[in-house]
Amino acid sequence: MIDSLAEIAPDFARYVIEFPFGDIYSRPGLDLRAREIATIAALTAMGNATPQLKVHIEAGLNVGLSRAEIIEIIMQMAVYAGFPAALNGLFAARDVFAARTASGQAPAA
């Protein structure tokens, strides 16, 4: 994503990394696992951020969330964001899980 923005908006590409990861994610108070839970929930609820949701589902798996936990996070969003948003989130999770399985990465519980 950063490379794809470099030609049109290199400063924006830098901000996309510096603000969330340099300023927000590095704050004390929540660990990375909790931050990814919140992010997966928020991106699911938005319903229009599938590429970003997939990135954060990957990140959630990388910080210790299980596939079952990610599914539960997304399913809970049906209550607050509606079934279409939750369905889109579940399809995004399915794609991420399938890609990880195809690449030989062992699935988390």
N, CA, C and O of each residue as an XYZ file, in Angstrom:
436
protein
N       0.821     -1.179      0.000
C       0.000      0.000      0.000
C       0.869      1.247      0.000
O       0.589      2.204     -0.722
N       1.904      1.239      0.794
C       2.790      2.401      0.858
C       3.408      2.660     -0.517
O       3.447      3.799     -0.982
N       3.884      1.609     -1.156
C       4.478      1.760     -2.484
C       3.469      2.287     -3.493
O       3.817      3.095     -4.354
N       2.225      1.838     -3.395
C       1.221      2.278     -4.361
C       0.844      3.744     -4.165
O       0.364      4.385     -5.100
N       1.053      4.280     -2.973
C       0.779      5.697     -2.727
C       1.984      6.591     -3.009
O       1.839      7.807     -3.130
N       3.151      6.002     -3.113
C       4.384      6.781     -3.237
C       4.353      7.743     -4.416
O       4.840      8.870     -4.319
N       3.786      7.301     -5.521
C       3.774      8.142     -6.718
C       2.807      9.315     -6.595
O       3.110     10.421     -7.041
N       1.661      9.077     -5.998
C       0.634     10.117     -5.961
C       0.663     10.954     -4.681
O       0.415     12.159     -4.728
N       0.961     10.332     -3.541
C       0.903     11.052     -2.269
C       1.899     10.467     -1.269
O       1.497      9.833     -0.293
N       3.180     10.673     -1.501
C       4.173     10.069     -0.618
C       4.052     10.522      0.836
O       4.292      9.731      1.748
N       3.688     11.767      1.061
C       3.520     12.222      2.441
C       2.373     11.485      3.129
O       2.472     11.112      4.298
N       1.285     11.282      2.390
C       0.142     10.563      2.962
C       0.535      9.128      3.298
O       0.140      8.603      4.339
N       1.306      8.499      2.429
C       1.776      7.135      2.680
C       2.543      7.078      4.001
O       2.386      6.134      4.775
N       3.358      8.071      4.249
C       4.117      8.135      5.503
C       3.175      8.336      6.694
O       3.346      7.696      7.732
N       2.188      9.216      6.552
C       1.240      9.466      7.645
C       0.456      8.213      8.010
O       0.168      7.970      9.181
N       0.110      7.413      6.988
C      -0.668      6.194      7.210
C       0.082      5.235      8.136
O      -0.539      4.462      8.866
N       1.389      5.283      8.107
C       2.191      4.432      8.984
C       2.514      5.149     10.293
O       2.342      4.582     11.372
N       2.977      6.386     10.200
C       3.454      7.092     11.383
C       2.374      7.334     12.428
O       2.600      7.093     13.614
N       1.209      7.806     12.010
C       0.189      8.138     13.006
C      -0.348      6.906     13.722
O      -0.241      6.829     14.946
N      -0.926      5.930     13.004
C      -1.490      4.812     13.767
C      -0.436      3.974     14.475
O      -0.619      3.609     15.637
N       0.654      3.665     13.802
C       1.615      2.727     14.390
C       2.667      3.432     15.237
O       3.125      2.878     16.237
N       3.053      4.633     14.857
C       4.043      5.366     15.641
C       3.443      6.055     16.848
O       4.061      6.101     17.911
N       2.237      6.593     16.691
C       1.630      7.369     17.773
C       0.576      6.586     18.563
O       0.600      6.609     19.793
N      -0.320      5.915     17.904
C      -1.452      5.292     18.588
C      -1.120      3.890     19.098
O      -1.282      3.614     20.286
N      -0.666      3.020     18.232
C      -0.391      1.631     18.630
C       0.702      1.540     19.691
O       0.738      0.575     20.455
N       1.579      2.514     19.748
C       2.680      2.456     20.710
C       2.316      3.030     22.075
O       3.143      3.014     22.987
N       1.116      3.529     22.231
C       0.701      4.082     23.519
C       0.539      2.967     24.553
O       0.208      1.833     24.208
N       0.776      3.300     25.817
C       0.530      2.303     26.867
C      -0.977      2.179     27.107
O      -1.750      3.041     26.689
N      -1.378      1.129     27.763
C      -2.786      0.995     28.128
C      -3.472     -0.185     27.493
O      -4.328     -0.810     28.118
N      -3.115     -0.508     26.258
C      -3.642     -1.692     25.584
C      -2.489     -2.425     24.936
O      -1.572     -1.806     24.396
N      -2.536     -3.740     24.990
C      -1.522     -4.503     24.269
C      -1.943     -4.624     22.804
O      -3.055     -4.245     22.434
N      -1.047     -5.153     21.982
C      -1.337     -5.251     20.549
C      -2.534     -6.143     20.265
O      -3.293     -5.889     19.329
N      -2.705     -7.180     21.064
C      -3.840     -8.088     20.876
C      -5.163     -7.336     21.051
O      -6.071     -7.463     20.229
N      -5.261     -6.555     22.122
C      -6.477     -5.778     22.382
C      -6.696     -4.724     21.293
O      -7.831     -4.477     20.884
N      -5.627     -4.114     20.833
C      -5.750     -3.106     19.777
C      -6.257     -3.739     18.480
O      -7.058     -3.135     17.766
N      -5.798     -4.940     18.178
C      -6.281     -5.603     16.962
C      -7.736     -6.030     17.101
O      -8.475     -5.994     16.117
N      -8.166     -6.431     18.286
C      -9.581     -6.743     18.502
C     -10.432     -5.506     18.189
O     -11.426     -5.587     17.468
N     -10.027     -4.377     18.738
C     -10.775     -3.133     18.508
C     -10.764     -2.750     17.026
O     -11.777     -2.308     16.485
N      -9.627     -2.922     16.386
C      -9.503     -2.533     14.981
C     -10.322     -3.445     14.078
O     -10.996     -2.969     13.164
N     -10.270     -4.737     14.322
C     -11.075     -5.667     13.524
C     -12.558     -5.356     13.697
O     -13.313     -5.373     12.724
N     -12.973     -5.076     14.913
C     -14.379     -4.730     15.153
C     -14.757     -3.447     14.422
O     -15.803     -3.387     13.776
N     -13.924     -2.437     14.518
C     -14.237     -1.150     13.885
C     -14.285     -1.268     12.362
O     -15.207     -0.759     11.726
N     -13.300     -1.935     11.786
C     -13.276     -2.067     10.327
C     -14.434     -2.923      9.827
O     -14.984     -2.664      8.756
N     -14.804     -3.936     10.594
C     -15.981     -4.733     10.240
C     -17.227     -3.853     10.272
O     -18.034     -3.877      9.343
N     -17.379     -3.087     11.331
C     -18.561     -2.236     11.482
C     -18.650     -1.187     10.377
O     -19.747     -0.827      9.950
N     -17.507     -0.698      9.917
C     -17.537      0.282      8.830
C     -18.167     -0.316      7.577
O     -18.911      0.359      6.865
N     -17.873     -1.560      7.317
C     -18.492     -2.237      6.191
C     -17.939     -1.899      4.824
O     -18.374     -2.474      3.827
N     -16.994     -0.983      4.753
C     -16.471     -0.562      3.448
C     -14.950     -0.504      3.423
O     -14.360      0.241      2.640
N     -14.327     -1.290      4.278
C     -12.867     -1.230      4.404
C     -12.262     -2.635      4.326
O     -11.392     -2.989      5.122
N     -12.728     -3.421      3.369
C     -12.297     -4.818      3.281
C     -10.778     -4.978      3.152
O     -10.214     -5.825      3.844
N     -10.098     -4.217      2.311
C      -8.640     -4.413      2.238
C      -7.943     -4.166      3.579
O      -7.044     -4.912      3.967
N      -8.365     -3.117      4.275
C      -7.769     -2.808      5.570
C      -8.149     -3.866      6.608
O      -7.332     -4.236      7.451
N      -9.389     -4.347      6.542
C      -9.827     -5.401      7.453
C      -8.967     -6.646      7.278
O      -8.553     -7.257      8.264
N      -8.699     -7.024      6.047
C      -7.865     -8.204      5.801
C      -6.470     -8.032      6.401
O      -5.921     -8.971      6.976
N      -5.903     -6.849      6.270
C      -4.589     -6.575      6.853
C      -4.640     -6.765      8.372
O      -3.724     -7.337      8.963
N      -5.704     -6.288      8.988
C      -5.786     -6.374     10.448
C      -6.205     -7.757     10.939
O      -5.889     -8.123     12.071
N      -6.900     -8.522     10.125
C      -7.147     -9.922     10.477
C      -5.810    -10.658     10.497
O      -5.541    -11.441     11.408
N      -4.979    -10.405      9.497
C      -3.618    -10.974      9.480
C      -2.852    -10.548     10.728
O      -2.229    -11.372     11.398
N      -2.905     -9.269     11.029
C      -2.192     -8.755     12.204
C      -2.724     -9.396     13.481
O      -1.953     -9.733     14.379
N      -4.044     -9.565     13.562
C      -4.626    -10.213     14.734
C      -4.099    -11.625     14.909
O      -3.761    -12.032     16.021
N      -4.028    -12.367     13.828
C      -3.463    -13.720     13.888
C      -2.001    -13.666     14.329
O      -1.541    -14.519     15.087
N      -1.283    -12.663     13.852
C       0.138    -12.539     14.186
C       0.385    -12.159     15.637
O       1.465    -12.426     16.165
N      -0.596    -11.539     16.296
C      -0.411    -11.173     17.711
C      -1.144    -12.127     18.650
O      -1.292    -11.838     19.837
N      -1.603    -13.260     18.125
C      -2.124    -14.297     18.998
C      -3.620    -14.528     18.992
O      -4.099    -15.393     19.726
N      -4.378    -13.792     18.197
C      -5.809    -14.092     18.103
C      -5.986    -15.398     17.342
O      -5.262    -15.669     16.384
N      -6.937    -16.193     17.765
C      -7.244    -17.416     17.027
C      -8.272    -17.097     15.939
O      -8.928    -16.056     15.964
N      -8.390    -18.003     15.005
C      -9.418    -17.851     13.975
C     -10.794    -17.791     14.620
O     -11.642    -17.000     14.207
N     -11.019    -18.619     15.626
C     -12.322    -18.638     16.316
C     -12.607    -17.298     16.982
O     -13.741    -16.820     16.942
N     -11.600    -16.689     17.589
C     -11.799    -15.375     18.220
C     -12.123    -14.317     17.180
O     -12.999    -13.480     17.398
N     -11.432    -14.344     16.062
C     -11.699    -13.365     14.998
C     -13.119    -13.523     14.473
O     -13.808    -12.530     14.239
N     -13.559    -14.755     14.289
C     -14.942    -14.997     13.843
C     -15.931    -14.436     14.867
O     -16.925    -13.818     14.486
N     -15.674    -14.642     16.142
C     -16.576    -14.122     17.192
C     -16.614    -12.599     17.185
O     -17.682    -12.004     17.331
N     -15.464    -11.969     17.018
C     -15.415    -10.499     16.952
C     -16.295    -10.002     15.814
O     -17.098     -9.085     15.983
N     -16.130    -10.622     14.661
C     -16.884    -10.194     13.482
C     -18.372    -10.482     13.650
O     -19.207     -9.646     13.304
N     -18.710    -11.654     14.178
C     -20.126    -11.988     14.385
C     -20.793    -11.018     15.350
O     -21.957    -10.667     15.157
N     -20.087    -10.583     16.373
C     -20.671     -9.637     17.326
C     -21.036     -8.320     16.649
O     -21.956     -7.630     17.088
N     -20.330     -7.975     15.601
C     -20.617     -6.722     14.902
C     -21.959     -6.752     14.187
O     -22.480     -5.697     13.828
N     -22.534     -7.933     13.968
C     -23.869     -8.011     13.369
C     -24.885     -7.279     14.241
O     -25.834     -6.679     13.735
N     -24.676     -7.335     15.551
C     -25.599     -6.673     16.484
C     -25.518     -5.157     16.344
O     -26.542     -4.476     16.414
N     -24.331     -4.626     16.149
C     -24.124     -3.183     16.183
C     -24.014     -2.547     14.804
O     -24.304     -1.361     14.646
N     -23.599     -3.321     13.805
C     -23.373     -2.747     12.481
C     -24.248     -3.381     11.412
O     -24.280     -2.902     10.279
N     -24.958     -4.451     11.753
C     -25.849     -5.107     10.816
C     -25.240     -6.349     10.192
O     -24.024     -6.538     10.167
N     -26.129     -7.181      9.696
C     -25.699     -8.437      9.090
C     -24.849     -8.239      7.836
O     -23.882     -8.977      7.648
N     -25.169     -7.266      6.963
C     -24.317     -7.105      5.780
C     -22.855     -6.817      6.134
O     -21.949     -7.375      5.515
N     -22.621     -5.959      7.114
C     -21.239     -5.658      7.519
C     -20.565     -6.899      8.097
O     -19.400     -7.170      7.807
N     -21.299     -7.651      8.915
C     -20.726     -8.871      9.492
C     -20.454     -9.913      8.411
O     -19.423    -10.585      8.444
N     -21.363    -10.051      7.460
C     -21.137    -10.990      6.361
C     -19.893    -10.617      5.565
O     -19.076    -11.479      5.243
N     -19.751     -9.342      5.252
C     -18.563     -8.900      4.520
C     -17.299     -9.190      5.321
O     -16.283     -9.600      4.760
N     -17.365     -8.978      6.623
C     -16.224     -9.275      7.486
C     -15.893    -10.753      7.519
O     -14.722    -11.133      7.498
N     -16.913    -11.584      7.571
C     -16.683    -13.035      7.575
C     -16.072    -13.499      6.264
O     -15.198    -14.367      6.260
N     -16.523    -12.930      5.153
C     -15.934    -13.294      3.862
C     -14.466    -12.844      3.790
O     -13.629    -13.547      3.225
N     -14.161    -11.680      4.359
C     -12.766    -11.218      4.408
C     -11.921    -12.175      5.243
O     -10.802    -12.520      4.862
N     -12.464    -12.601      6.382
C     -11.739    -13.555      7.236
C     -11.522    -14.864      6.500
O     -10.430    -15.432      6.551
N     -12.546    -15.347      5.817
C     -12.417    -16.585      5.041
C     -11.270    -16.475      4.046
O     -10.479    -17.408      3.903
N     -11.176    -15.337      3.356
C     -10.112    -15.137      2.369
C      -8.729    -15.148      3.030
O      -7.794    -15.761      2.514
N      -8.608    -14.475      4.160
C      -7.322    -14.432      4.870
C      -6.944    -15.822      5.362
O      -5.803    -16.254      5.199
N      -7.904    -16.523      5.966
C      -7.616    -17.864      6.475
C      -7.199    -18.799      5.331
O      -6.259    -19.581      5.476
N      -7.894    -18.714      4.209
C      -7.583    -19.574      3.064
C      -6.187    -19.272      2.517
O      -5.439    -20.188      2.174
N      -5.843    -17.998      2.437
C      -4.512    -17.611      1.934
C      -3.423    -18.121      2.867
O      -2.379    -18.589      2.414
N      -3.667    -18.029      4.169
C      -2.668    -18.525      5.126
C      -2.529    -20.037      5.025
O      -1.416    -20.560      5.083
N      -3.632    -20.736      4.876
C      -3.583    -22.191      4.744
C      -2.844    -22.573      3.459
O      -2.015    -23.483      3.460
N      -3.147    -21.875      2.370
C      -2.498    -22.165      1.092
C      -0.992    -21.903      1.143
O      -0.221    -22.556      0.439
N      -0.580    -20.956      1.971
C       0.848    -20.647      2.071
C       1.568    -21.554      3.062
O       2.775    -21.435      3.273
N       0.801    -22.469      3.670
C       1.423    -23.429      4.578
C       1.498    -22.977      6.021
O       2.112    -23.654      6.845
N       0.889    -21.851      6.345
C       0.890    -21.403      7.730
C      -0.132    -22.189      8.516
O      -1.283    -22.322      8.097
N       0.279    -22.704      9.638
C      -0.624    -23.493     10.479
C      -1.729    -22.603     11.013
O      -1.463    -21.493     11.474
N      -2.960    -23.073     10.958
C      -4.061    -22.254     11.490
C      -4.003    -22.167     12.999
O      -3.683    -23.144     13.677
N      -4.316    -20.982     13.526
C      -4.474    -20.831     14.968
C      -5.822    -21.447     15.322
O      -6.719    -21.509     14.480
N      -5.962    -21.884     16.517
C      -7.181    -22.602     16.966
C      -8.449    -21.983     16.504
O      -9.529    -22.486     16.812
